Amino acid sequence: MATKPQPPASQTANAMVQTSTSKPLKIVEDTQNKIMQFVSSGELKLPPDYAVGNALKAAWLKLQDLVDKDKKPVLEVCERASIANALLSMAIQALDPNKNQCYFIAYGKNLAMQRSYFGTMMLAKRMNPAITDIIADVICEGDTFNVTRERGRHVIIEHTTPNFMATDRPIIGAYCTVYYGDGTEEATIMRLDEIHQAWRQSKAYPFNDNGTLKPTSVHFKFPKEMCKRTVVNRACKLIINASTDANLFLANEIKKMDLLSEQLEAQARIADNANTEIIDIEEIEPALIANETVTIAETSDIEQVTFDGLEPGEIPDMEDDSPY
């Protein structure tokens, strides 16, 4: 019997690559189509300079190199539906991974998208176009720092540093000032004990038993950036929560996706017996987890996250004080 000729090894390899990448590309295509449905229906308005297709492709390139805590590729470990939802969350919020506005984390078999504080500031500006700038800084021991109130808003009138080269001065607080086009401004100020309290409510819990920061924690290694991120997220949370009806769909989706990420992390920590440190998710009210349930239907790749226990249009109140 004549044997059937075998194709060259190079052709076989190419066929395998095409097969392995066809489904991933379908996820990107399906996500983009879903976003376009939201835009066409008037539920979602994307910024004119946001190229959703480019952002999705950039995210996919990053996912190809991303591994979980066991050094396994997330695209092989994570469920297809969770990958699609992570991409959908990124696109709905108009985040760009190439600008470090978001990143992805694997929690077991689930993939979650997380905003960086650059992404949170961008999102606040999108929710309130009157915002012209958002600036954060830390207050160190020895600084001159004076603040006043104008119509109920904190306004910083002076922040001077006696010696810029003295980099080892202890941090005593941080602030984030939001500037508006009409010339007004509002500052969110947190003392160091308030910042530490936010970190203590983190599932990462970067403190030792004696109350000092763990030397291996990112909070210890980069305290200024961690403090700035915490105060930025607190300031921007107020802006996002105060969004108008024009942004109601976006605000609801933000809350749903943030809550989903929190619950995925909590489930992963229980499964792993808290053996690993996750540095990027901070604070959520215990009552929120008790009262709200997040579900993702597994009947298709891209499903809407739904909440039990919320009235239509109601946005859950979440503390989002995670560094970075």
N, C-alpha and C positions, 0 to 999 in steps of 0.2 A: 504494500500500500504506500502510495506517495505521501510524504509528509508535507504538511502545509508550511510554506515559508514563513519564518518569524520576522516581524518588523525590526529594524535596527533599534538598538538600545536607546538611542537619542529620541527616536519617535515615541517609544514606550514611556520614557520619562516625561516628555512633553504632554502626552495624553494624561498621565497621572497628575501633572500640575494643573492642567485645564479642569480635570474632574474635581480636584481638591479646592479650586478657587471659584468654581461656578456657583456654589451655594453662598459663600461669603459675598460675592458680588451681588447676588440676588437680595441679600439682606440690605445692602446699601441702597439698591434700587427701590426696594419696597419702602424703606424709611423715607426716601426722598419723595416717593409718590404720596405717602401718608401726610407729609408736611404740606405738599402742594394741595391736598384735599382741604386741610385746615385753612390755608391761605385763600383758596377759591371760595370756601363757604363764608369767609369773613370772620372766622373765629380767631385767626392768628394773622398778625401783621409783622412781617420780617423787616428788619432794617434794610434800606435800599442798597447798602454796601456789603450785605452779607450774602455770600455765595454758598448756599446750602450744599450744593453738590461738591464743591471743593472742600468744604469743611468735613463732610462725611468721608470723602476719600482720604483726607489727611488723618482723620481718626482711625480709619481702617489700616493705614500704613503703620500707625503707632501700635495698634492692637496686634499686628503681626509679630512685633518684637516683645510684647508684654508677656510676662510669666507670673504665675501665682506664687504663693509663699513656698510651695514645693518645687519651684523652678520648672513647672510644666506650662506650656503655652496656653494662655487663656482661651484662645480660639478652639482648642481641643477639649478643654475642661468645662468651660461655661456653656450653659444651655442656650440654644439658638434664640429662644424668646427673650432671655435676659439681655443678650447682646443687642438685639433689635431695640429693646426698650431703652437701653443705655444710649444708643445712637439717637433714638427719637428724643430723649430728654435733652441731649446736647443741641440738637437742631432746633427744637422748640424754643430754647433759651438763647438761640443765636450765638452760641459759644464757638470759639475757634481754638482747637488744640494747638495749632501752630503759634498762637500768641500766648500760650501758657494760661489760657482762661479756664481750662478744665483738664481733667485727667481721669483715668479709669482704674478701678480697683476690683479684683476678683475676691468675692466672699464665697468660698466653697464653689458651687456650680453656678453661682449667680454673678453677673458682671454689673457694676454700678458706676455711674458717672458722677464725679465730684467737681464742684466749682473751686477754682483757686480764688484768692481774694481779689486778683485782677478781674476775674470773671464776675465776681459779686459787684465790684464797682461799676463795671460796664453795664451790668443788668440794672443797677439803680439808676444810672443815667438814662437807660432806655425806658424805664418805668416813669421817670420824671424828666422830660426833655429840658426843663428849666435849669437843671443842674449843669454847671459849667466845669466844675472840678471837684475832686475829692482827694484830700491830702491827710496823711496820718503821720504821727511822730511819737516818740517816747519822751517822757520827762525824767531826767536824771537828778540825783541828789546834787544840790548846789545850783541848779538852774533857777532862774527867776521866772516864775509862771503866775500870771494874773489873768483872771477871767471875770466877766461881768454877765449880767442878764439883760437882754433887750427883747421886750415883749414875750417873755417866757423862754427865750432861746439863750443857750450859753454861747457867748462870744469871747474868744481869746483875744485879749488886748496886748499881751506881752508874753513872749517866751524867748529868753536869752540864755545863752550858755557861756559861763565865765571862761572855760578853757576847752576848746574843741578837741584838743589833743589828748585830754584826759579821758580815755576810752573805757577805763575800768570803774567809772562811777556807777553806783547801784541805780537801777531803774526803780522809780517810785510811782510811775503811772504812765498812761498813754492817752492820746486823744485823736479824734478824726473830725476834720472840719469839712463840711459840705458847702460849697459856694454856688450861689444861684445867679442867674442872669440879671436880676433886678438889683444886684449889689448886696443883697442880704446873705448871711451865712449862719450856720448852726454847727456847734461843736458837740460831739459826744465825748465825755471824759470818764475815764475809769482809773481808779486807784489800783495799785499793784495787788492789794488784797482782794479786790473785786475780780481782777484778771485771774488770779490764782484760784479763786472760787469757781470761775468758769472752767478752768482746767481740771479742777477736782471732780467736776461733774462729767468730765470726759470719760468715755470707756477706755481711752488710752491710759488715763491716770498716770501722768509723768512724775509722780512724787514717790519718794521713799517713805518708809514707815515713820521716820523722824521728821517728815515734813519738807525735806530738801528735795530739789529736783534730781531726777536720775541722770547721771552723767551721760548715759547712752541715749537719752531722749532728745528729740529735736528742739524741745523747749529750752533745754539746758545749753545746747550747742548754738542756737540762734535766738536768744531771748528777745532781742529788739524786733525781729521780724514776727515772732510769735505774738508779742504784745500788740504790734500794729495790726496784725490780721484779726485778732480778737476784737479790737475796738472798731475796726472797719466793718466787720460782719455785724456787729451790734447796731452801728449807725445805719447801715444799708438795709438791715432787716426792717427797721421802722419805715423806711421809704417804700420798700416792696409791699409791706403789709398795708400801707396807706394808699395803694394804687387805686385809680379810678375804675369805673365800669368798663372803660375802653380797654383796659389791660386785665380784666377779670379772668379771662381764659388763661392767659399767661401766668397770672399770679396763682391760680388754682393748680396749674400743672407744676409750677415750681415747688409748691408745698407738697404735692403728692410725691414728686420724685425725691425731694429731700427726705420725706418721711420714709419712703421705701428704702433709701440708702441706709438710714438709721436702723431700720429693722433688719436689713440684711446683715449689717455689721454685728448687731446684737446676736442674731442667730449663729453667725459664724464664730463668734467668741465663745458662745456656749458649747458649740460643737468641738472647738479646739481647746477647751478648758483654759482659755485666756493665756495660751502659751506664747502668743505673738503680740507684738505691739503695733497698733494701727494709729497713726499720728494725725489723721486728717479730719476726724469727725468728733465734734465736741459735745454739745449740750442739747438735751431734749427733755421736755417736762415729762415726769413719770406718768402723769395722768393721761397724757396723749397716747402713749402706748397702750394704756389700759382701756381707753375708750374707743380708739379707732383701729380698724382692721384694714390692711392693704392686701388686695388680691390681684394677681395677674392671671387671666385665663390663658391656658396653654393650647388653645385650639388653633392659634395662628401665630405667626412670627411677631407681629406688632399688635399689641393689645393696649387698651387704655387702662391705667391704674384707677381702681375705684375704691371709695371709702364708705364703710358702714358707720353710721352714727353721726354724719354731718348733714345739716340742712343744705338744700340746693344753693350753690353759690357761696357757702360758708367756707372760710379759710381757716384751718387750724393754726393756733398760735404756737410757734416753735422758737426756741432759743437756738440761735446758730452762731456760736462763738468759737468756732474751730480755727486754730491757727493754720495759716497757709491754706 
